[in-house]
Structures are given as structure tokens and as C-alpha cells.
Amino acid sequence: MTTDPTTEPLRFAYWVPNVSGGLVTSTIEQRTDWSFAYNRKLARLAERAGFDYALSQVRYTASYGAEFQHESTSFSLALLLATERLKLIAAVHPGLWHPGVLAKWVATADHLSGGRVAVNIVSGWFADEFRQLGEPWLEHDERYRRTAEFITALKRIWTEDTANLAGDFYRIRDFSLKPKPLSWPGRPHPEIFQGGNSTAARRNGGQLSDWYFSNGKDFDGVREQLTELRQNADAVGRTNGPRFGLNGFVIVRDTEREAKEQLREIIAKAHVEAVEGFGSAVKQAGQSTGDKKGMWADSSFEDLVQYNDGFRTRLIGTAEQVAERIVAYRKAGVDLILTGFLHYHEEVEQFGKQVLPIVRELEMQAGLDRAAVPDPAEGLTEPDLVLSVAG
């Protein structure tokens, strides 16, 4: 089961709609649902369609259009047991979880699912979730220092006979976890995902995480983040990561005009109060960094209608256009596309039938070793590639 990240095909994931409100903060119709029955069917559809991962969201309190939410780890385990191949990434917060407790949960879930569980370590952007639960809200870089210790603790507990850590946030003394999670060559422990955009997030990603999740970006944004991630990995002598996941909201229609009109309608029907409330919370988090490089620091109102900047990736058009742009991101260094949809059941199935076959064909034509393939965006400016909302 050893894999080479420079030659394996692009992976696909989807946001699990385990919170109410859908993936866009808009009054437009979204044929989606946060119930388990809906999500069980979706997971099975996605598995058959060719998706590799699903990411369960984490919210702890009603906010910004997400009035109801299912807890991410228990929901992920239920979906794992309802599927056969799909990997589930459960989002968790340091500060609300202890790494030893999470390590134990993951080990059990890993055995129950045959090695298909992963975690997404969320440093936190929503202060009220901590304050309402009586937990301290740390400053931005302190949250990421805590995350670094959290990830270090997980790795040690999963891979060492007795784990020890004398940190500023966690003290672990001769802790022995049995059984350990499953492991095999290329996968010494369950995969650790971590997102962000700030300098601190990129440092953690480059030095510690198996995967780095980015909000929606254009080609220049992807290149800039990849360069810094590789520099951070090189600084600690790391040669095996991290792999790069990119968020993108997908709108595939029969014509480019129809797809762009769908995007215009989503934004025109935005829930203004909810978008502005969310924007106020996340911009405070993003701009609290010293270099103003945090997530959402430069997001516009239109960007925030899809709350992880998914429109910026511009996976909007016909099946052929979307597939071509996805492969361009692959050649630029992206290893995984994290997708969201307006109407999940129908559009996940459509994506598997219409877009994925074209992606795989284009990958075969180009060759999968991205070191040997010229960057398809080289020499092009982003306006040549962007499907303009106004166009």
C-alpha cells in the first residue's frame, strides 16, 4: 500500500453537510440536508462516484446560518460503518479535546473501519465556541502553538510504546495506548490534516501535518502557499510532505453561461446578515496575525457567501472546463480537491459521471509525474482562467 505522492492521481473529498444551512450562506434552494439518513445516502453515492474522502464539519454552537449541527467524530464513525472504501476526516479542536482522549477514539474508529479514519486539527476561529463553554480563548499564534503540541502528542501516542511530552499546553507521562491504530508502509498512523493560511499555520503544515488544507485560491495563491510549505518542510529536513488540499465549490452546468448565472443567483440571494456576521468573526481571526496573512483576511463579501472561499477556485462551468481547471491545479502541485455542492445527491453523482472521467483521461494524457509536466498556468494571467462572475 505504499504510495508515491508525485505519481498518484489527484484525490477528491467533499464537505459532509452535518450542519444545517448547506454550503452557501444564501436563501437560494439547496437540496441538501444535515440528517444522518441524507448523509448516509450521500456517502454511499460519493463512494460509488469515485470520491476518496469526506470531511465532517465541526461547529459547537448555533451560528451564522448553521443553527443545527451534528458532532463530527460520532457522525464520522457512523458514516465509516455505513461505507466500505470512503475515508472520513473528523474535524476536532485542540482546547476542546485532549490529544490522549482523541488518540484513543481514533484508534478504536480505525480498527472498526479497517484503517479509514483521519482527523482535521482545527486551531479555531470562533471565539464564542470557547467562551460559551468556559474555555480560554488564546491569541492566534498561541492557538497554533497548542495545535503543534497536539499533533506531536497524537503522533507519539500512536507510534511509541510509551509516549511522553513536556509542553506548555500538554503534559504526557509514560502513556501507553493499546491497541494502536492500524499501520502499514506509507501510513505509520492515521492521516493528520490541518488547515489555515497564516504563517503559523503554514509552519505547522510544513513541519508536522500529513495534509495541509487551503481555503479557495487561484493559481498564484496555490503556488505561494506551496512554496512556503516546502520551505518549512525543508527547514526541519522533512521530505515526505505535506500534501496539499484545495477547497473549491463546484458548479457544473450544460453551458458556461448557465454555471455563471447560477453563481450570480447564489450571491444575489446571499443571507446578508449571516454573511456579515460570519465575516466579522473570521476577519477578526484572520487579521489578528502580525503579518495579516490569516484565513479570510482578504476575503470579500462575495467570497464569504461560500464560507471557505470556495468560489475563488473557480470550478464553475461545463464538465470539460471544470475538469481542465482541476487538472491544471494538479499540475501546479495540488494533491486533493475538497468540494462543496448546491444540491449534493444529484451533483455528487453528476460529478462522478461527467467530470471525474475527463480528469482521469487528462491525467493519463499529461502523465502523472508533475515534475515532468510544465505548469499549464505558466504564462497565463488569472483573468484568462477565471470564469468572471460579471462576465
HELIX and SHEET records of a PDB file:
HELIX    1   1 PHE A   36  ALA A   49  1                                  14    
HELIX    2   2 SER A   72  LEU A   81  1                                  10    
HELIX    3   3 PRO A   99  SER A  113  1                                  15    
HELIX    4   4 ALA A  127  GLN A  132  1                                   6    
HELIX    5   5 HIS A  140  THR A  159  1                                  20    
HELIX    6   6 THR A  199  GLN A  207  1                                   9    
HELIX    7   7 PHE A  219  ALA A  235  1                                  17    
HELIX    8   8 GLU A  256  ALA A  268  1                                  13    
HELIX    9   9 VAL A  272  GLN A  287  1                                  16    
HELIX   10  10 PHE A  301  LEU A  304  1                                   4    
HELIX   11  11 GLY A  310  THR A  313  5                                   4    
HELIX   12  12 ALA A  319  ALA A  332  1                                  14    
HELIX   13  13 TYR A  344  GLN A  350  1                                   7    
HELIX   14  14 PHE A  351  VAL A  355  3                                   5    
HELIX   15  15 LEU A  356  ALA A  366  1                                  11    
HELIX   16  16 ARG A  370  ALA A  372  5                                   3    
HELIX   17  17 GLU A  382  LEU A  385  1                                   4    
SHEET    1   A 9 LEU A 315  GLY A 317  0                                        
SHEET    2   A 9 ARG A 243  VAL A 252  1                                        
SHEET    3   A 9 TRP A 211  SER A 214  1                                        
SHEET    4   A 9 ILE A 192  GLY A 195  1                                        
SHEET    5   A 9 VAL A 117  ILE A 121  1                                        
SHEET    6   A 9 LYS A  87  VAL A  92  1                                        
SHEET    7   A 9 TYR A  53  SER A  56  1                                        
SHEET    8   A 9 ARG A  11  VAL A  16  1                                        
SHEET    9   A 9 LEU A 336  GLY A 340  1                                        
SHEET    1   B 2 ALA A 163  ALA A 166  0                                        
SHEET    2   B 2 ARG A 171  PHE A 175 -1                                        
END                                                                             
